[in-house]
Amino acid sequence: MVKKEEWASENKGKPWTDSELEAVLSDAPTKDNCEKYAKAFKRGRGSIEQIYRWAMTSKKEIMEKRGDEKFVNQIKKVSKKIGWVA
């Protein structure tokens, strides 16, 4: 059984700003933080989890799986800026 999210998610599918990504990546990738940022930015919890996954995945591996995708490149740029190493 999949639990329905109990918060607004009207920003689902809309572009992320660098400052939003910085906020997400400034905290550890925990379930509580995923939920906190999903609620704060009105997104789905899965999108926050994916941001953490892409931030922790090497650029080479992403290119092999996803190609040259704008959003993934944005995440990698922000994660590098704040000191994440993948």
PDB file with one MODEL, atoms N, CA, C and O in Angstrom:
MODEL        1
ATOM      1  N   MET A   1       0.837  -1.177   0.000  1.00  0.00           N
ATOM      2  CA  MET A   1       0.000   0.000   0.000  1.00  0.00           C
ATOM      3  C   MET A   1       0.887   1.247   0.000  1.00  0.00           C
ATOM      4  O   MET A   1       1.778   1.368   0.840  1.00  0.00           O
ATOM      5  N   VAL A   2       0.656   2.159  -0.918  1.00  0.00           N
ATOM      6  CA  VAL A   2       1.423   3.393  -1.017  1.00  0.00           C
ATOM      7  C   VAL A   2       0.705   4.475  -0.230  1.00  0.00           C
ATOM      8  O   VAL A   2      -0.488   4.716  -0.416  1.00  0.00           O
ATOM      9  N   LYS A   3       1.456   5.124   0.653  1.00  0.00           N
ATOM     10  CA  LYS A   3       0.877   6.187   1.467  1.00  0.00           C
ATOM     11  C   LYS A   3       0.798   7.474   0.654  1.00  0.00           C
ATOM     12  O   LYS A   3       1.782   7.894   0.046  1.00  0.00           O
ATOM     13  N   LYS A   4      -0.368   8.089   0.649  1.00  0.00           N
ATOM     14  CA  LYS A   4      -0.552   9.347  -0.076  1.00  0.00           C
ATOM     15  C   LYS A   4       0.084  10.478   0.726  1.00  0.00           C
ATOM     16  O   LYS A   4      -0.037  10.536   1.950  1.00  0.00           O
ATOM     17  N   GLU A   5       0.767  11.378   0.013  1.00  0.00           N
ATOM     18  CA  GLU A   5       1.393  12.511   0.683  1.00  0.00           C
ATOM     19  C   GLU A   5       0.322  13.423   1.258  1.00  0.00           C
ATOM     20  O   GLU A   5      -0.722  13.651   0.648  1.00  0.00           O
ATOM     21  N   GLU A   6       0.606  13.935   2.444  1.00  0.00           N
ATOM     22  CA  GLU A   6      -0.376  14.723   3.164  1.00  0.00           C
ATOM     23  C   GLU A   6      -0.088  16.219   3.081  1.00  0.00           C
ATOM     24  O   GLU A   6      -0.437  16.963   3.998  1.00  0.00           O
ATOM     25  N   TRP A   7       0.539  16.668   2.007  1.00  0.00           N
ATOM     26  CA  TRP A   7       0.836  18.077   1.851  1.00  0.00           C
ATOM     27  C   TRP A   7       0.628  18.474   0.401  1.00  0.00           C
ATOM     28  O   TRP A   7       0.532  17.629  -0.489  1.00  0.00           O
ATOM     29  N   ALA A   8       0.560  19.770   0.188  1.00  0.00           N
ATOM     30  CA  ALA A   8       0.362  20.292  -1.168  1.00  0.00           C
ATOM     31  C   ALA A   8       1.585  19.982  -2.021  1.00  0.00           C
ATOM     32  O   ALA A   8       2.715  20.049  -1.538  1.00  0.00           O
ATOM     33  N   SER A   9       1.364  19.648  -3.272  1.00  0.00           N
ATOM     34  CA  SER A   9       2.487  19.386  -4.169  1.00  0.00           C
ATOM     35  C   SER A   9       2.259  20.059  -5.522  1.00  0.00           C
ATOM     36  O   SER A   9       2.522  19.482  -6.577  1.00  0.00           O
ATOM     37  N   GLU A  10       1.762  21.298  -5.461  1.00  0.00           N
ATOM     38  CA  GLU A  10       1.442  21.986  -6.710  1.00  0.00           C
ATOM     39  C   GLU A  10       2.668  22.400  -7.519  1.00  0.00           C
ATOM     40  O   GLU A  10       2.532  22.779  -8.682  1.00  0.00           O
ATOM     41  N   ASN A  11       3.863  22.335  -6.927  1.00  0.00           N
ATOM     42  CA  ASN A  11       5.082  22.646  -7.680  1.00  0.00           C
ATOM     43  C   ASN A  11       5.679  21.420  -8.356  1.00  0.00           C
ATOM     44  O   ASN A  11       6.715  21.509  -9.015  1.00  0.00           O
ATOM     45  N   LYS A  12       5.025  20.283  -8.191  1.00  0.00           N
ATOM     46  CA  LYS A  12       5.506  19.047  -8.799  1.00  0.00           C
ATOM     47  C   LYS A  12       5.657  19.236 -10.312  1.00  0.00           C
ATOM     48  O   LYS A  12       4.728  19.667 -10.995  1.00  0.00           O
ATOM     49  N   GLY A  13       6.843  18.904 -10.815  1.00  0.00           N
ATOM     50  CA  GLY A  13       7.110  19.018 -12.239  1.00  0.00           C
ATOM     51  C   GLY A  13       7.606  20.380 -12.691  1.00  0.00           C
ATOM     52  O   GLY A  13       8.011  20.535 -13.843  1.00  0.00           O
ATOM     53  N   LYS A  14       7.584  21.366 -11.810  1.00  0.00           N
ATOM     54  CA  LYS A  14       8.069  22.707 -12.162  1.00  0.00           C
ATOM     55  C   LYS A  14       9.585  22.767 -11.949  1.00  0.00           C
ATOM     56  O   LYS A  14      10.134  21.991 -11.166  1.00  0.00           O
ATOM     57  N   PRO A  15      10.256  23.681 -12.640  1.00  0.00           N
ATOM     58  CA  PRO A  15      11.719  23.794 -12.490  1.00  0.00           C
ATOM     59  C   PRO A  15      12.127  24.164 -11.063  1.00  0.00           C
ATOM     60  O   PRO A  15      11.396  24.842 -10.341  1.00  0.00           O
ATOM     61  N   TRP A  16      13.314  23.697 -10.684  1.00  0.00           N
ATOM     62  CA  TRP A  16      13.902  24.018  -9.387  1.00  0.00           C
ATOM     63  C   TRP A  16      14.857  25.183  -9.560  1.00  0.00           C
ATOM     64  O   TRP A  16      15.481  25.336 -10.610  1.00  0.00           O
ATOM     65  N   THR A  17      14.969  26.009  -8.520  1.00  0.00           N
ATOM     66  CA  THR A  17      15.983  27.060  -8.529  1.00  0.00           C
ATOM     67  C   THR A  17      17.249  26.507  -7.878  1.00  0.00           C
ATOM     68  O   THR A  17      17.202  25.530  -7.132  1.00  0.00           O
ATOM     69  N   ASP A  18      18.375  27.146  -8.172  1.00  0.00           N
ATOM     70  CA  ASP A  18      19.628  26.734  -7.535  1.00  0.00           C
ATOM     71  C   ASP A  18      19.542  26.877  -6.021  1.00  0.00           C
ATOM     72  O   ASP A  18      20.070  26.037  -5.292  1.00  0.00           O
ATOM     73  N   SER A  19      18.885  27.928  -5.535  1.00  0.00           N
ATOM     74  CA  SER A  19      18.790  28.127  -4.082  1.00  0.00           C
ATOM     75  C   SER A  19      17.950  27.038  -3.421  1.00  0.00           C
ATOM     76  O   SER A  19      18.248  26.639  -2.295  1.00  0.00           O
ATOM     77  N   GLU A  20      16.906  26.549  -4.093  1.00  0.00           N
ATOM     78  CA  GLU A  20      16.121  25.436  -3.541  1.00  0.00           C
ATOM     79  C   GLU A  20      16.983  24.178  -3.461  1.00  0.00           C
ATOM     80  O   GLU A  20      16.960  23.462  -2.460  1.00  0.00           O
ATOM     81  N   LEU A  21      17.744  23.915  -4.529  1.00  0.00           N
ATOM     82  CA  LEU A  21      18.614  22.737  -4.523  1.00  0.00           C
ATOM     83  C   LEU A  21      19.692  22.859  -3.455  1.00  0.00           C
ATOM     84  O   LEU A  21      20.028  21.871  -2.802  1.00  0.00           O
ATOM     85  N   GLU A  22      20.236  24.052  -3.269  1.00  0.00           N
ATOM     86  CA  GLU A  22      21.234  24.269  -2.223  1.00  0.00           C
ATOM     87  C   GLU A  22      20.646  23.967  -0.849  1.00  0.00           C
ATOM     88  O   GLU A  22      21.302  23.352  -0.009  1.00  0.00           O
ATOM     89  N   ALA A  23      19.415  24.398  -0.626  1.00  0.00           N
ATOM     90  CA  ALA A  23      18.767  24.138   0.663  1.00  0.00           C
ATOM     91  C   ALA A  23      18.624  22.637   0.895  1.00  0.00           C
ATOM     92  O   ALA A  23      18.944  22.143   1.976  1.00  0.00           O
ATOM     93  N   VAL A  24      18.150  21.918  -0.102  1.00  0.00           N
ATOM     94  CA  VAL A  24      17.976  20.470   0.018  1.00  0.00           C
ATOM     95  C   VAL A  24      19.319  19.799   0.298  1.00  0.00           C
ATOM     96  O   VAL A  24      19.436  18.976   1.207  1.00  0.00           O
ATOM     97  N   LEU A  25      20.328  20.159  -0.491  1.00  0.00           N
ATOM     98  CA  LEU A  25      21.625  19.494  -0.383  1.00  0.00           C
ATOM     99  C   LEU A  25      22.441  19.966   0.813  1.00  0.00           C
ATOM    100  O   LEU A  25      23.519  19.433   1.076  1.00  0.00           O
ATOM    101  N   SER A  26      21.940  20.955   1.535  1.00  0.00           N
ATOM    102  CA  SER A  26      22.649  21.416   2.732  1.00  0.00           C
ATOM    103  C   SER A  26      22.395  20.500   3.928  1.00  0.00           C
ATOM    104  O   SER A  26      23.079  20.598   4.947  1.00  0.00           O
ATOM    105  N   ASP A  27      21.422  19.619   3.802  1.00  0.00           N
ATOM    106  CA  ASP A  27      21.094  18.669   4.869  1.00  0.00           C
ATOM    107  C   ASP A  27      21.378  17.239   4.424  1.00  0.00           C
ATOM    108  O   ASP A  27      21.472  16.950   3.231  1.00  0.00           O
ATOM    109  N   ALA A  28      21.511  16.365   5.392  1.00  0.00           N
ATOM    110  CA  ALA A  28      21.756  14.949   5.118  1.00  0.00           C
ATOM    111  C   ALA A  28      20.544  14.322   4.423  1.00  0.00           C
ATOM    112  O   ALA A  28      19.409  14.748   4.639  1.00  0.00           O
ATOM    113  N   PRO A  29      20.791  13.314   3.593  1.00  0.00           N
ATOM    114  CA  PRO A  29      19.691  12.658   2.877  1.00  0.00           C
ATOM    115  C   PRO A  29      18.929  11.656   3.746  1.00  0.00           C
ATOM    116  O   PRO A  29      19.031  10.445   3.550  1.00  0.00           O
ATOM    117  N   THR A  30      18.176  12.169   4.694  1.00  0.00           N
ATOM    118  CA  THR A  30      17.381  11.311   5.575  1.00  0.00           C
ATOM    119  C   THR A  30      15.913  11.363   5.160  1.00  0.00           C
ATOM    120  O   THR A  30      15.489  12.261   4.433  1.00  0.00           O
ATOM    121  N   LYS A  31      15.159  10.393   5.632  1.00  0.00           N
ATOM    122  CA  LYS A  31      13.723  10.354   5.333  1.00  0.00           C
ATOM    123  C   LYS A  31      13.036  11.623   5.863  1.00  0.00           C
ATOM    124  O   LYS A  31      12.191  12.210   5.189  1.00  0.00           O
ATOM    125  N   ASP A  32      13.414  12.030   7.077  1.00  0.00           N
ATOM    126  CA  ASP A  32      12.808  13.234   7.662  1.00  0.00           C
ATOM    127  C   ASP A  32      13.113  14.481   6.838  1.00  0.00           C
ATOM    128  O   ASP A  32      12.236  15.318   6.625  1.00  0.00           O
ATOM    129  N   ASN A  33      14.363  14.604   6.374  1.00  0.00           N
ATOM    130  CA  ASN A  33      14.720  15.764   5.560  1.00  0.00           C
ATOM    131  C   ASN A  33      14.018  15.729   4.213  1.00  0.00           C
ATOM    132  O   ASN A  33      13.606  16.774   3.711  1.00  0.00           O
ATOM    133  N   CYS A  34      13.871  14.555   3.619  1.00  0.00           N
ATOM    134  CA  CYS A  34      13.135  14.448   2.356  1.00  0.00           C
ATOM    135  C   CYS A  34      11.710  14.943   2.529  1.00  0.00           C
ATOM    136  O   CYS A  34      11.191  15.675   1.686  1.00  0.00           O
ATOM    137  N   GLU A  35      11.085  14.545   3.616  1.00  0.00           N
ATOM    138  CA  GLU A  35       9.713  14.968   3.875  1.00  0.00           C
ATOM    139  C   GLU A  35       9.649  16.465   4.180  1.00  0.00           C
ATOM    140  O   GLU A  35       8.744  17.160   3.718  1.00  0.00           O
ATOM    141  N   LYS A  36      10.616  16.955   4.960  1.00  0.00           N
ATOM    142  CA  LYS A  36      10.656  18.382   5.314  1.00  0.00           C
ATOM    143  C   LYS A  36      10.734  19.249   4.055  1.00  0.00           C
ATOM    144  O   LYS A  36       9.982  20.215   3.921  1.00  0.00           O
ATOM    145  N   TYR A  37      11.643  18.906   3.130  1.00  0.00           N
ATOM    146  CA  TYR A  37      11.805  19.724   1.933  1.00  0.00           C
ATOM    147  C   TYR A  37      10.666  19.518   0.937  1.00  0.00           C
ATOM    148  O   TYR A  37      10.311  20.445   0.208  1.00  0.00           O
ATOM    149  N   ALA A  38      10.101  18.342   0.897  1.00  0.00           N
ATOM    150  CA  ALA A  38       8.939  18.122   0.031  1.00  0.00           C
ATOM    151  C   ALA A  38       7.794  19.038   0.462  1.00  0.00           C
ATOM    152  O   ALA A  38       7.132  19.655  -0.372  1.00  0.00           O
ATOM    153  N   LYS A  39       7.572  19.119   1.766  1.00  0.00           N
ATOM    154  CA  LYS A  39       6.517  20.001   2.283  1.00  0.00           C
ATOM    155  C   LYS A  39       6.864  21.469   2.049  1.00  0.00           C
ATOM    156  O   LYS A  39       6.014  22.253   1.625  1.00  0.00           O
ATOM    157  N   ALA A  40       8.116  21.838   2.326  1.00  0.00           N
ATOM    158  CA  ALA A  40       8.527  23.241   2.212  1.00  0.00           C
ATOM    159  C   ALA A  40       8.427  23.756   0.784  1.00  0.00           C
ATOM    160  O   ALA A  40       8.001  24.888   0.552  1.00  0.00           O
ATOM    161  N   PHE A  41       8.824  22.913  -0.176  1.00  0.00           N
ATOM    162  CA  PHE A  41       8.834  23.347  -1.571  1.00  0.00           C
ATOM    163  C   PHE A  41       7.629  22.856  -2.366  1.00  0.00           C
ATOM    164  O   PHE A  41       7.556  23.040  -3.581  1.00  0.00           O
ATOM    165  N   LYS A  42       6.684  22.229  -1.663  1.00  0.00           N
ATOM    166  CA  LYS A  42       5.448  21.733  -2.283  1.00  0.00           C
ATOM    167  C   LYS A  42       5.754  20.809  -3.456  1.00  0.00           C
ATOM    168  O   LYS A  42       5.279  21.006  -4.574  1.00  0.00           O
ATOM    169  N   ARG A  43       6.560  19.799  -3.164  1.00  0.00           N
ATOM    170  CA  ARG A  43       6.991  18.802  -4.146  1.00  0.00           C
ATOM    171  C   ARG A  43       6.686  17.412  -3.609  1.00  0.00           C
ATOM    172  O   ARG A  43       6.257  17.256  -2.466  1.00  0.00           O
ATOM    173  N   GLY A  44       6.908  16.424  -4.430  1.00  0.00           N
ATOM    174  CA  GLY A  44       6.779  15.050  -3.971  1.00  0.00           C
ATOM    175  C   GLY A  44       8.047  14.618  -3.245  1.00  0.00           C
ATOM    176  O   GLY A  44       9.139  15.082  -3.573  1.00  0.00           O
ATOM    177  N   ARG A  45       7.911  13.742  -2.272  1.00  0.00           N
ATOM    178  CA  ARG A  45       9.070  13.245  -1.518  1.00  0.00           C
ATOM    179  C   ARG A  45      10.055  12.538  -2.446  1.00  0.00           C
ATOM    180  O   ARG A  45      11.267  12.622  -2.244  1.00  0.00           O
ATOM    181  N   GLY A  46       9.551  11.856  -3.447  1.00  0.00           N
ATOM    182  CA  GLY A  46      10.415  11.152  -4.393  1.00  0.00           C
ATOM    183  C   GLY A  46      11.343  12.079  -5.160  1.00  0.00           C
ATOM    184  O   GLY A  46      12.461  11.693  -5.499  1.00  0.00           O
ATOM    185  N   SER A  47      10.898  13.287  -5.433  1.00  0.00           N
ATOM    186  CA  SER A  47      11.761  14.230  -6.150  1.00  0.00           C
ATOM    187  C   SER A  47      12.940  14.660  -5.287  1.00  0.00           C
ATOM    188  O   SER A  47      14.042  14.871  -5.794  1.00  0.00           O
ATOM    189  N   ILE A  48      12.710  14.789  -3.995  1.00  0.00           N
ATOM    190  CA  ILE A  48      13.800  15.144  -3.073  1.00  0.00           C
ATOM    191  C   ILE A  48      14.777  13.977  -2.990  1.00  0.00           C
ATOM    192  O   ILE A  48      15.992  14.175  -3.033  1.00  0.00           O
ATOM    193  N   GLU A  49      14.249  12.766  -2.871  1.00  0.00           N
ATOM    194  CA  GLU A  49      15.109  11.580  -2.827  1.00  0.00           C
ATOM    195  C   GLU A  49      15.958  11.491  -4.085  1.00  0.00           C
ATOM    196  O   GLU A  49      17.136  11.139  -4.013  1.00  0.00           O
ATOM    197  N   GLN A  50      15.374  11.808  -5.239  1.00  0.00           N
ATOM    198  CA  GLN A  50      16.111  11.741  -6.505  1.00  0.00           C
ATOM    199  C   GLN A  50      17.219  12.785  -6.559  1.00  0.00           C
ATOM    200  O   GLN A  50      18.295  12.517  -7.096  1.00  0.00           O
ATOM    201  N   ILE A  51      16.974  13.951  -6.020  1.00  0.00           N
ATOM    202  CA  ILE A  51      18.017  14.985  -5.971  1.00  0.00           C
ATOM    203  C   ILE A  51      19.220  14.468  -5.202  1.00  0.00           C
ATOM    204  O   ILE A  51      20.355  14.629  -5.649  1.00  0.00           O
ATOM    205  N   TYR A  52      18.987  13.849  -4.050  1.00  0.00           N
ATOM    206  CA  TYR A  52      20.091  13.284  -3.271  1.00  0.00           C
ATOM    207  C   TYR A  52      20.807  12.182  -4.051  1.00  0.00           C
ATOM    208  O   TYR A  52      22.037  12.114  -4.040  1.00  0.00           O
ATOM    209  N   ARG A  53      20.049  11.322  -4.723  1.00  0.00           N
ATOM    210  CA  ARG A  53      20.682  10.236  -5.489  1.00  0.00           C
ATOM    211  C   ARG A  53      21.570  10.782  -6.597  1.00  0.00           C
ATOM    212  O   ARG A  53      22.703  10.330  -6.767  1.00  0.00           O
ATOM    213  N   TRP A  54      21.062  11.755  -7.352  1.00  0.00           N
ATOM    214  CA  TRP A  54      21.853  12.314  -8.442  1.00  0.00           C
ATOM    215  C   TRP A  54      23.072  13.071  -7.915  1.00  0.00           C
ATOM    216  O   TRP A  54      24.137  13.046  -8.532  1.00  0.00           O
ATOM    217  N   ALA A  55      22.915  13.738  -6.785  1.00  0.00           N
ATOM    218  CA  ALA A  55      24.052  14.465  -6.206  1.00  0.00           C
ATOM    219  C   ALA A  55      25.168  13.505  -5.803  1.00  0.00           C
ATOM    220  O   ALA A  55      26.342  13.875  -5.830  1.00  0.00           O
ATOM    221  N   MET A  56      24.813  12.277  -5.429  1.00  0.00           N
ATOM    222  CA  MET A  56      25.796  11.291  -4.969  1.00  0.00           C
ATOM    223  C   MET A  56      26.304  10.380  -6.081  1.00  0.00           C
ATOM    224  O   MET A  56      27.162   9.531  -5.840  1.00  0.00           O
ATOM    225  N   THR A  57      25.785  10.546  -7.290  1.00  0.00           N
ATOM    226  CA  THR A  57      26.169   9.698  -8.410  1.00  0.00           C
ATOM    227  C   THR A  57      27.186  10.438  -9.268  1.00  0.00           C
ATOM    228  O   THR A  57      27.067  11.645  -9.475  1.00  0.00           O
ATOM    229  N   SER A  58      28.178   9.721  -9.762  1.00  0.00           N
ATOM    230  CA  SER A  58      29.204  10.364 -10.585  1.00  0.00           C
ATOM    231  C   SER A  58      28.607  10.884 -11.886  1.00  0.00           C
ATOM    232  O   SER A  58      27.649  10.322 -12.416  1.00  0.00           O
ATOM    233  N   LYS A  59      29.186  11.958 -12.384  1.00  0.00           N
ATOM    234  CA  LYS A  59      28.722  12.569 -13.643  1.00  0.00           C
ATOM    235  C   LYS A  59      28.801  11.551 -14.784  1.00  0.00           C
ATOM    236  O   LYS A  59      27.912  11.495 -15.635  1.00  0.00           O
ATOM    237  N   LYS A  60      29.858  10.753 -14.797  1.00  0.00           N
ATOM    238  CA  LYS A  60      30.034   9.744 -15.848  1.00  0.00           C
ATOM    239  C   LYS A  60      28.888   8.731 -15.823  1.00  0.00           C
ATOM    240  O   LYS A  60      28.323   8.394 -16.864  1.00  0.00           O
ATOM    241  N   GLU A  61      28.558   8.255 -14.638  1.00  0.00           N
ATOM    242  CA  GLU A  61      27.480   7.278 -14.500  1.00  0.00           C
ATOM    243  C   GLU A  61      26.131   7.871 -14.921  1.00  0.00           C
ATOM    244  O   GLU A  61      25.317   7.197 -15.552  1.00  0.00           O
ATOM    245  N   ILE A  62      25.910   9.128 -14.567  1.00  0.00           N
ATOM    246  CA  ILE A  62      24.668   9.794 -14.957  1.00  0.00           C
ATOM    247  C   ILE A  62      24.596   9.922 -16.475  1.00  0.00           C
ATOM    248  O   ILE A  62      23.551   9.659 -17.071  1.00  0.00           O
ATOM    249  N   MET A  63      25.698  10.323 -17.104  1.00  0.00           N
ATOM    250  CA  MET A  63      25.725  10.475 -18.560  1.00  0.00           C
ATOM    251  C   MET A  63      25.401   9.153 -19.255  1.00  0.00           C
ATOM    252  O   MET A  63      24.717   9.139 -20.278  1.00  0.00           O
ATOM    253  N   GLU A  64      25.892   8.043 -18.699  1.00  0.00           N
ATOM    254  CA  GLU A  64      25.619   6.734 -19.282  1.00  0.00           C
ATOM    255  C   GLU A  64      24.144   6.365 -19.166  1.00  0.00           C
ATOM    256  O   GLU A  64      23.574   5.767 -20.079  1.00  0.00           O
ATOM    257  N   LYS A  65      23.527   6.725 -18.038  1.00  0.00           N
ATOM    258  CA  LYS A  65      22.144   6.334 -17.786  1.00  0.00           C
ATOM    259  C   LYS A  65      21.126   7.350 -18.292  1.00  0.00           C
ATOM    260  O   LYS A  65      20.070   6.970 -18.796  1.00  0.00           O
ATOM    261  N   ARG A  66      21.439   8.647 -18.159  1.00  0.00           N
ATOM    262  CA  ARG A  66      20.449   9.694 -18.429  1.00  0.00           C
ATOM    263  C   ARG A  66      20.808  10.603 -19.596  1.00  0.00           C
ATOM    264  O   ARG A  66      19.954  11.341 -20.087  1.00  0.00           O
ATOM    265  N   GLY A  67      22.047  10.559 -20.041  1.00  0.00           N
ATOM    266  CA  GLY A  67      22.460  11.489 -21.099  1.00  0.00           C
ATOM    267  C   GLY A  67      22.718  12.866 -20.521  1.00  0.00           C
ATOM    268  O   GLY A  67      22.919  13.023 -19.317  1.00  0.00           O
ATOM    269  N   ASP A  68      22.710  13.842 -21.377  1.00  0.00           N
ATOM    270  CA  ASP A  68      23.001  15.217 -20.975  1.00  0.00           C
ATOM    271  C   ASP A  68      21.696  15.922 -20.643  1.00  0.00           C
ATOM    272  O   ASP A  68      21.140  16.631 -21.482  1.00  0.00           O
ATOM    273  N   GLU A  69      21.216  15.736 -19.449  1.00  0.00           N
ATOM    274  CA  GLU A  69      19.926  16.267 -19.028  1.00  0.00           C
ATOM    275  C   GLU A  69      20.114  17.549 -18.218  1.00  0.00           C
ATOM    276  O   GLU A  69      20.936  17.590 -17.303  1.00  0.00           O
ATOM    277  N   LYS A  70      19.367  18.578 -18.547  1.00  0.00           N
ATOM    278  CA  LYS A  70      19.512  19.902 -17.935  1.00  0.00           C
ATOM    279  C   LYS A  70      19.363  19.861 -16.404  1.00  0.00           C
ATOM    280  O   LYS A  70      20.198  20.417 -15.691  1.00  0.00           O
ATOM    281  N   PHE A  71      18.321  19.215 -15.901  1.00  0.00           N
ATOM    282  CA  PHE A  71      18.073  19.193 -14.464  1.00  0.00           C
ATOM    283  C   PHE A  71      19.178  18.452 -13.713  1.00  0.00           C
ATOM    284  O   PHE A  71      19.611  18.893 -12.649  1.00  0.00           O
ATOM    285  N   VAL A  72      19.626  17.344 -14.258  1.00  0.00           N
ATOM    286  CA  VAL A  72      20.703  16.586 -13.615  1.00  0.00           C
ATOM    287  C   VAL A  72      21.973  17.432 -13.598  1.00  0.00           C
ATOM    288  O   VAL A  72      22.691  17.455 -12.598  1.00  0.00           O
ATOM    289  N   ASN A  73      22.252  18.123 -14.694  1.00  0.00           N
ATOM    290  CA  ASN A  73      23.417  19.006 -14.738  1.00  0.00           C
ATOM    291  C   ASN A  73      23.311  20.118 -13.704  1.00  0.00           C
ATOM    292  O   ASN A  73      24.313  20.501 -13.100  1.00  0.00           O
ATOM    293  N   GLN A  74      22.117  20.634 -13.497  1.00  0.00           N
ATOM    294  CA  GLN A  74      21.896  21.677 -12.491  1.00  0.00           C
ATOM    295  C   GLN A  74      22.190  21.124 -11.097  1.00  0.00           C
ATOM    296  O   GLN A  74      22.847  21.787 -10.294  1.00  0.00           O
ATOM    297  N   ILE A  75      21.713  19.931 -10.810  1.00  0.00           N
ATOM    298  CA  ILE A  75      21.967  19.308  -9.502  1.00  0.00           C
ATOM    299  C   ILE A  75      23.464  19.109  -9.303  1.00  0.00           C
ATOM    300  O   ILE A  75      23.994  19.411  -8.234  1.00  0.00           O
ATOM    301  N   LYS A  76      24.150  18.602 -10.327  1.00  0.00           N
ATOM    302  CA  LYS A  76      25.591  18.363 -10.214  1.00  0.00           C
ATOM    303  C   LYS A  76      26.342  19.676  -9.995  1.00  0.00           C
ATOM    304  O   LYS A  76      27.292  19.724  -9.214  1.00  0.00           O
ATOM    305  N   LYS A  77      25.921  20.740 -10.682  1.00  0.00           N
ATOM    306  CA  LYS A  77      26.566  22.051 -10.524  1.00  0.00           C
ATOM    307  C   LYS A  77      26.402  22.555  -9.087  1.00  0.00           C
ATOM    308  O   LYS A  77      27.366  23.007  -8.469  1.00  0.00           O
ATOM    309  N   VAL A  78      25.186  22.477  -8.566  1.00  0.00           N
ATOM    310  CA  VAL A  78      24.909  22.954  -7.208  1.00  0.00           C
ATOM    311  C   VAL A  78      25.620  22.076  -6.181  1.00  0.00           C
ATOM    312  O   VAL A  78      26.193  22.589  -5.221  1.00  0.00           O
ATOM    313  N   SER A  79      25.589  20.768  -6.373  1.00  0.00           N
ATOM    314  CA  SER A  79      26.227  19.877  -5.401  1.00  0.00           C
ATOM    315  C   SER A  79      27.738  20.116  -5.362  1.00  0.00           C
ATOM    316  O   SER A  79      28.350  20.054  -4.296  1.00  0.00           O
ATOM    317  N   LYS A  80      28.329  20.384  -6.502  1.00  0.00           N
ATOM    318  CA  LYS A  80      29.765  20.676  -6.548  1.00  0.00           C
ATOM    319  C   LYS A  80      30.046  22.002  -5.830  1.00  0.00           C
ATOM    320  O   LYS A  80      31.017  22.122  -5.082  1.00  0.00           O
ATOM    321  N   LYS A  81      29.190  22.984  -6.067  1.00  0.00           N
ATOM    322  CA  LYS A  81      29.347  24.306  -5.453  1.00  0.00           C
ATOM    323  C   LYS A  81      29.357  24.234  -3.929  1.00  0.00           C
ATOM    324  O   LYS A  81      30.120  24.942  -3.272  1.00  0.00           O
ATOM    325  N   ILE A  82      28.503  23.373  -3.371  1.00  0.00           N
ATOM    326  CA  ILE A  82      28.428  23.312  -1.902  1.00  0.00           C
ATOM    327  C   ILE A  82      29.308  22.221  -1.308  1.00  0.00           C
ATOM    328  O   ILE A  82      29.302  22.008  -0.095  1.00  0.00           O
ATOM    329  N   GLY A  83      30.071  21.526  -2.162  1.00  0.00           N
ATOM    330  CA  GLY A  83      31.087  20.616  -1.645  1.00  0.00           C
ATOM    331  C   GLY A  83      30.757  19.137  -1.626  1.00  0.00           C
ATOM    332  O   GLY A  83      31.481  18.358  -1.007  1.00  0.00           O
ATOM    333  N   TRP A  84      29.683  18.729  -2.286  1.00  0.00           N
ATOM    334  CA  TRP A  84      29.386  17.287  -2.370  1.00  0.00           C
ATOM    335  C   TRP A  84      30.381  16.651  -3.317  1.00  0.00           C
ATOM    336  O   TRP A  84      30.728  17.235  -4.343  1.00  0.00           O
ATOM    337  N   VAL A  85      30.842  15.455  -2.976  1.00  0.00           N
ATOM    338  CA  VAL A  85      31.769  14.733  -3.832  1.00  0.00           C
ATOM    339  C   VAL A  85      31.128  13.408  -4.212  1.00  0.00           C
ATOM    340  O   VAL A  85      30.680  12.650  -3.352  1.00  0.00           O
ATOM    341  N   ALA A  86      31.093  13.136  -5.530  1.00  0.00           N
ATOM    342  CA  ALA A  86      30.521  11.864  -5.991  1.00  0.00           C
ATOM    343  C   ALA A  86      31.533  11.138  -6.831  1.00  0.00           C
ATOM    344  O   ALA A  86      31.258  10.044  -7.321  1.00  0.00           O
TER     345      ALA A  86
ENDMDL
END
